[in-house]
């Protein structure tokens, strides 16, 4: 009797172990069982499409908030052209008036947004001009009603750094909420100043936090920010080499009111700076001459902090 009890005790865990093993879909012959491995697409992951009707005699113009980078039409009967004068306007029409099956049109813009359209032939198109940016608020309301998604540029990876804008913005917030660790690196000119607060670095980017102070009695409108990699100026140098570095992402900063300050973060591709090089940080005033420029030497950059996990 004890012998049989031992045998059953041995079988029970083996059978339980077998039940816990995941089935291999390649070995499942029953189609219904195989379908159990197809995951559903949640409504919150679906972005809706806008309807567009076209024919061969009228041109539909679609206006986007930023430059058009890529256009894909589902069938050759749909003709598209980016206007030469305005690179954010797409012209759409049909190649034939014989009609065609419903298809789609996808547009990607430099702002990192994706726009989707369902295209049908219409003998007389009802809408000839569409401003998709003006339709954004309506999109959000309808999407919430259907529990669907509205894509933002933060959903897409920035190709050169393989990070999304949201990931970078999250690091911006982290830096702005961190204690200032760099002092006396900056410049003050015409009662306006720019000083470096922090430098962080990850595998892809260098992040620099800067605070602007406007001590003057008039506003300081920011035109643009630039960063250059330059040779350290020496007495024996006759030619100074410089390279403007691309800015991957910059906090929104346009007007600095009088007697106020504002901190922001700028991200550039990760670089290694030798001792004979330096970064030059420049802020330009729009329609004014109160430009700010200060150097950041290689020692400061080499002490860039890492993000805590």
N, C-alpha and C positions, 0 to 999 in steps of 0.2 A: 504493500500500500504506500509506504514511504517512497518507494522507487517511482510510482506513478505520479505522486504529488510533486516530486522533484522535476519530473519531465514536464508537467503542466506549468509549473512555475517558470521553467526555462522558455516555454513557448509563448507565454503571455507578453513578456517584454519584447520578444522578437516580432510578434504580430503588431504591437503598438508602434514599434519602430517603423515597420513597413507602412502603416497608415499615415505616419508623419512625413514620409518621403514625398516631395512634389512630383506630380506626374510629368512625363515628358510629352509635350504636345506633338512631337514628331511621331510618337508611337500610338497616338490616339486616333483610331480610325473613324470613330463616330463623329460626324461633322458637328453635331450639336454640342458635344463635349469640347471640341476644339474651339468653338465660338466662345467658351467661357474664358478664354485667354485674350479676347479682344476687349480692351478697356474702353469705357464710355468717354466721350468728350463732354466735359462739363460746360454748362452754358456760360459760366464766367470766363471761360477760355476762348469763347467765340466772339469774333468781331463782325458786326453786321456790314452789309454792302448797300451802297446807294444805287437806286435805279436810274438808268440813262437810256433815252430813246434817240436813235439816230437814223438818218437816211443819206442818200448820196447827193442831195441838192442843198442841204443846210449844214452848217458847221456848228457843232456844240463846243463852247469854250468852257474849260474847267480851270478855275483859278486856285492855286495852292499858296499856303503861307510862306513857303520857302522854295528854293531852287529844286527843280525836278532832276533826279539823278538816274532813275530807271523806270521804264514803262514796259508793260507786258500785256498784249492783247491775246485773248484766248483763241481767236480764229483770224485768218487773213482777210476776212471781209470787213474787219474793223481797221480803219486807217487812223493813225495818230501822228501828230507832229508837235514838237515844242516850238513855240513862237521864237524867232530869232531875237526880237527886240526885248521880250520879257521871258526870262527862263523859268518862270513859275506859272506860265499859262500853257495848257495843253489843248490842242485842237483835235476834235474827234468827229469822224463822219464814216459813212458806209461806202464801200467800193461799188456796191450794186443796189438796185432797187427791186431785185427779185426776192428780197427777204432772206433771212437766215435764222438758224436756231439760236436760242438764247445763249449768250456767252458771258465772259467776265473780262474785266480790265483792272489791272493792278498798277499802282503808282507808288514809288518810293521817293522821298524827298531828302534834301541835305539836312533838314531838321531832324531826321531820324524817324519820320512818321510814315506809316503805311496806310494807303487809301484803297478801298476795294469798291468796284462798281459792277452791277449786273446790267449788261447791255442787251437791248432788244431792238429789232427793227420797228420803226414807227413811220407810217406814211407821212405824217406831219408831226415832227417832234414838238412836244409840249413845252420843253424848257431848253433854251439855247445858251444860257450863261449861268454857271454855277460857281459860287464862292464857297468852297468847302470849309474854310475857316469860320465863316459866319454861321455855318450849320453846326458848329462844334457843341454849343450849349444844348441844342435840340438832340444831338446824338447822345449826349450823356443822359438826358432825361429818358429817352426811349430805351437806351441800353439798360438803365436801372429798372425800368418797367418789365423788361424781358429777362432780367437777371443775367444780362450778357456783358461783354467786355468792350471797353474802348481802349485801343492801343495808344500808348504814349511813346515818345522817343526813348524814355527810360527802359522800355521793354526790350530794346535792341542793343546788341553789343556794338561798341565802337571798334571797327575792324583792326586798327593799328595797335590797340592795347588789349583787346579781348575782354573789355569790361563794359558793363552797361552804364548809362548815365546815372541811373539810380544808385548803383554801387559807388560811383565816384562822388555823387552828392552826399551819400551817407558818410563818406570819409571827410568831406568838406565840413559837415556838421560836427564830426568827432574832433577835428582840428580846431574849429572855432570855439568849441567848448573846453579845450585843453588849456592848461596854464601856459602863459607866455614864457618861452625859454631863451629867446634871443633879444639882446638889448643893444642899443646904439648902432644899429645897422639901418641906415636910411638917410633921408635928406629933408631939409626944410627950406622952402623958397617962396617968397611973396606971400607969407603967412599961410601957406599950405604945406603940409608935410606928408611923407610916406615912409613908414618904418616896418621892417621885417619882424614878425612876431615868432614864427615857427617854420621849420622845414621838416617835412615827413617824406618817406620814400617807401614804395612797395616794389613788387617785381616788375611793374610796368611804368610807373609814373613817379615824378617828383612833384610834391605839393608844397606851395609856398603861401603862408598866411601873411597878409599885409594889412596894416591899418592906415587909413587916410584921415588926416585931421584938417579941417578948414577953420582956421582962426580968423579969417578975414570977414568983412561985412557983406560980401557978395557970394552968390552960389558958385560952385566949382563943377561945371558939367564935364564929365569924363568922356573923352572921345574914344580912346582905345588904350590898351595896355600892350606893351611889347617887351620881349626878353631876348637879349643878344648874348651869344657866347663870343667873348673878345679876348685878344691877347692882353696880358697885363702890360700896361704902358711902362716902358723902361727908357732910360736915357739913350741907349744905343739903338733902339728900334726906330727905323725910318718908315716902315709900313706896318700899320696895325690891321690885322685880319679880324673880321667879324662875321658871324653867322646868326641870322634871326632864327630863333627856335619856334617851332609850331606850338600853338596853344591847343591842347586837347579839350579843355573845358575851363570856363571862367565864370565865377559868380556874377550874377546880374548886378551891375553897378553903373548908374548913368549920371545922376545929379547928386552932389554933396552940398546940402544946404549950408548956409553960413553958420559958423559957431557950432558945428556938429562933427561927428566922426563916424566912420564906418569901416568895419573889418570884412575882408573877403579872402577867398582862396583861389589860386590859379594852379592848374595842373599842366605839366609839360612832360614829354617822353623822358624816361629815365636815361640819364647820361652820366659819364664819368669825366670829371674835370681834373686836368693835370695842374701842377703848381704854377705854370706859366699862363693859365687861363683864368677867366673870371666871368660871372654872369652879370650883365647890366640890366637892371629892372627900370623900365621907363613907363611913366603915366603921362598922357597927353591931354591937355585941356581942349575941349571943342571950341573952335572959333576964339581961341585965346592963346596967350604966350606963357602961362604958368606951368610949363612942363617940368616934371620931376624925374630925376634919374639918380640911381645910386648903385654902387657895385656890391656884389656878393662874392667873396673870394672862395677858393677851393676848400680851405679849411672849414668854413662854415657849412658848405654843401656836404662835406665828408662826415659831418656830425649829424646828418639828418636822422631823425628818429623813425623807428618802425612802429607799425600799428600793433597794439596788443590784441591777442586772440582771446 
